[in-house]
Amino acid sequence: MIYSNHNRKRFNRGEKMKKKSKENWVAFGDSITWYHGQKFLDFTKEPGVKVNGYQYYLEKELGITVKNEGVSGDTIQQICQRSLRFDFSDFSGVLYFGGVNNFNKMPDSTFGKIEEIDSDFNEETFCGAYQKMLEDVIVRYPEKRIILIIPYKVYKKELGIMPEKFPQTIKKIASLYSLSCCDLYFESGFNILNFSTYFVDDDEKVGYYFHLNNLGYEKISQNLISFLKPFIKEDE
């Protein structure tokens, strides 16, 4: 069972919700986004179990459709390149949910720094790619709604918890462009004490907690539904 923090309305998984909007949205991201509709992989704690990602709950509660543009393993630099080629004409808005693989795979030297608006961005850095990605949509599709989702805390044995520079940087970028961001890093409720409850990864085998189980997806969806609801236009 899940609750929307916006109005504390309860709904059951098996209950069919009335359509509230005909809007089409698109979600860009990494495996956290990609996993929706897939089955948990063999090396997880729940191999073969079907995944209800956050898109499932957004569609069910808000009545929107969400096109899945998640690609497993993608960094922000890679998400940026896909976004630059994407035709947003048929979509009301876009969700960007990335950064975990930058923490996981990329050295600090590729983090970069935030530049002024309309700069010549270095797309090989986290900051440059993020800004380039956003400015491209703002310029090509100025009426589209853009929402940034700050990743929840993740853990890797060799690196510890993903550092606060990731959420803080995304917040600063959002502020620079007057965009809204949903903060799952500080507000999801995930921490080292409950990772094993909400994550599907077997830490003893793989040495990290990156991917949510269905309970974890349900939990972050509470935040996302509450956050996104004011941005969705309901049918008259």
C-alpha positions in Angstrom: 0.0 0.0 0.0 1.3 3.5 -0.9 0.4 6.9 0.3 0.7 10.2 -1.5 2.2 12.8 0.8 0.3 15.5 -1.1 -3.1 14.5 0.2 -2.5 11.3 2.2 -4.9 9.5 -0.1 -4.5 5.8 0.2 -4.7 3.5 -2.8 -4.3 -0.2 -3.3 -2.0 -1.9 -5.8 -4.9 -3.9 -7.2 -7.3 -0.9 -7.4 -7.7 0.6 -10.9 -7.3 4.4 -10.7 -9.3 6.7 -12.9 -7.4 8.5 -15.6 -6.7 12.0 -14.4 -4.5 13.2 -17.3 -3.7 12.3 -20.9 -0.2 13.7 -20.7 2.8 11.9 -22.0 6.1 12.2 -20.2 9.5 10.7 -20.8 12.0 9.5 -18.2 15.7 9.6 -19.0 18.0 7.7 -16.7 20.1 4.6 -15.9 19.2 1.1 -14.7 17.1 2.6 -11.9 14.8 3.8 -14.6 15.4 1.0 -17.1 14.4 -1.7 -14.6 10.7 -0.9 -14.8 8.9 -3.8 -16.5 12.0 -6.0 -16.5 12.8 -8.9 -14.1 15.4 -8.7 -11.4 18.7 -10.2 -12.6 20.1 -13.5 -11.5 22.8 -12.0 -9.1 20.2 -10.0 -7.1 18.3 -11.2 -4.0 15.1 -11.6 -6.0 16.0 -13.1 -9.4 13.2 -13.4 -11.9 10.8 -11.2 -10.0 9.0 -8.6 -12.2 9.9 -5.0 -11.4 7.3 -2.3 -10.8 9.5 0.8 -11.2 8.5 4.3 -10.2 6.9 4.8 -13.6 4.2 2.2 -12.6 3.1 4.4 -9.7 3.2 7.7 -11.6 1.0 6.2 -14.3 -1.3 4.6 -11.9 -1.8 7.5 -9.5 -1.4 10.5 -11.8 -2.9 9.0 -14.9 0.0 10.0 -17.2 2.0 7.8 -19.5 5.8 7.6 -19.0 8.1 6.6 -21.9 11.0 4.7 -20.5 14.3 6.0 -21.8 16.4 4.4 -19.1 19.6 2.6 -20.2 21.5 0.4 -17.7 25.0 1.7 -16.9 24.5 5.2 -18.4 26.3 8.1 -16.9 25.0 11.7 -17.2 27.3 12.2 -20.1 25.7 9.3 -22.0 22.2 10.3 -21.0 23.0 13.8 -22.3 23.9 12.5 -25.7 20.7 10.5 -26.0 18.6 13.5 -24.9 20.3 15.7 -27.5 19.0 13.4 -30.2 15.6 12.9 -28.8 12.4 14.4 -30.3 10.3 15.8 -27.4 7.5 17.0 -29.6 4.9 14.6 -28.4 5.7 14.9 -24.7 4.4 17.3 -22.0 7.5 17.0 -19.9 10.8 15.2 -19.1 12.2 13.6 -16.0 16.0 13.3 -15.6 17.1 10.7 -13.1 20.8 10.0 -13.2 24.2 10.3 -11.5 24.7 7.0 -9.8 27.0 5.7 -12.5 29.1 8.8 -12.4 29.7 8.0 -8.7 30.2 4.3 -9.6 32.4 4.5 -12.6 33.8 7.9 -13.3 36.9 9.6 -11.6 36.6 12.9 -9.8 38.4 14.6 -12.7 35.3 14.1 -14.9 33.0 15.9 -12.5 33.7 19.4 -13.8 32.1 22.6 -12.6 28.9 24.6 -13.1 29.3 27.3 -15.7 27.2 30.4 -16.6 24.2 29.9 -18.7 24.9 29.6 -22.5 28.5 28.7 -22.0 30.6 26.4 -24.1 30.1 23.3 -21.9 32.5 20.4 -21.6 30.1 17.5 -22.3 32.7 15.0 -21.1 32.1 16.2 -17.5 29.1 15.6 -15.2 28.3 19.3 -14.8 28.9 20.2 -18.4 26.8 17.3 -19.7 24.0 18.1 -17.3 23.9 21.8 -18.3 24.1 21.0 -22.0 21.3 18.5 -21.7 19.0 21.0 -20.0 19.8 23.9 -22.2 19.1 21.9 -25.3 15.5 21.1 -24.1 14.9 24.7 -22.9 16.0 26.1 -26.3 14.4 23.5 -28.6 11.2 23.0 -26.5 10.8 26.1 -24.3 7.2 25.1 -23.2 8.2 21.6 -22.0 8.2 20.9 -18.3 11.6 19.7 -17.0 11.9 17.9 -13.6 15.2 16.8 -12.1 15.3 13.8 -9.8 18.2 13.7 -7.4 19.3 10.1 -6.8 18.8 8.5 -3.4 21.8 7.5 -1.3 23.7 4.6 -2.8 26.6 2.6 -1.4 29.7 1.0 -2.8 32.2 -1.0 -0.7 35.2 0.7 -2.1 33.8 4.2 -2.1 31.2 4.4 0.8 28.1 6.4 0.4 27.7 8.6 -2.7 28.9 12.0 -1.6 26.8 15.0 -1.1 28.5 16.9 -3.9 26.1 15.1 -6.3 22.8 16.2 -4.8 24.2 19.7 -4.0 25.4 20.2 -7.6 22.1 19.1 -9.1 20.3 21.5 -6.8 22.6 24.3 -7.9 22.1 23.5 -11.6 18.3 23.4 -11.1 18.4 26.7 -9.3 20.5 28.3 -12.1 17.8 27.5 -14.6 14.8 28.0 -12.2 13.9 24.3 -12.5 12.3 22.0 -10.0 14.1 19.0 -8.5 12.8 16.2 -6.4 15.4 15.4 -3.7 15.5 11.7 -3.0 19.0 11.9 -1.5 18.0 13.7 1.6 14.3 12.8 1.7 13.8 9.2 0.6 14.4 7.7 4.0 17.2 5.4 2.7 20.3 5.1 4.8 22.9 2.5 5.8 20.6 1.0 8.4 17.9 0.0 6.0 19.6 -0.5 2.7 19.1 -4.3 3.0 15.4 -3.8 3.3 14.8 -1.6 0.3 17.6 -2.7 -2.1 17.6 -5.8 -4.3 21.4 -6.0 -4.6 23.2 -8.7 -2.6 25.9 -6.6 -1.0 27.9 -9.7 0.0 28.1 -10.8 -3.6 28.4 -7.5 -5.5 29.7 -5.1 -2.9 27.1 -2.3 -3.5 23.6 -1.1 -3.0 22.4 0.7 -6.1 19.1 -1.0 -7.2 15.8 -0.9 -5.4 13.5 -3.8 -4.8 9.8 -3.4 -5.4 9.3 -2.1 -1.9 12.0 0.5 -2.5 10.4 1.7 -5.7 7.1 1.9 -3.9 8.7 4.1 -1.3 10.4 6.6 -3.6 7.1 6.8 -5.5 5.5 8.4 -2.5 8.0 11.3 -2.9 7.7 11.5 -6.7 3.9 11.4 -6.8 3.6 14.2 -4.2 6.2 16.2 -5.9 5.0 15.8 -9.5 1.2 16.2 -8.9 1.2 20.0 -9.1 3.0 19.9 -12.5 0.4 17.6 -14.1 -2.5 19.1 -16.0 -5.7 17.2 -15.2 -8.3 16.6 -17.9 -11.3 18.9 -17.7 
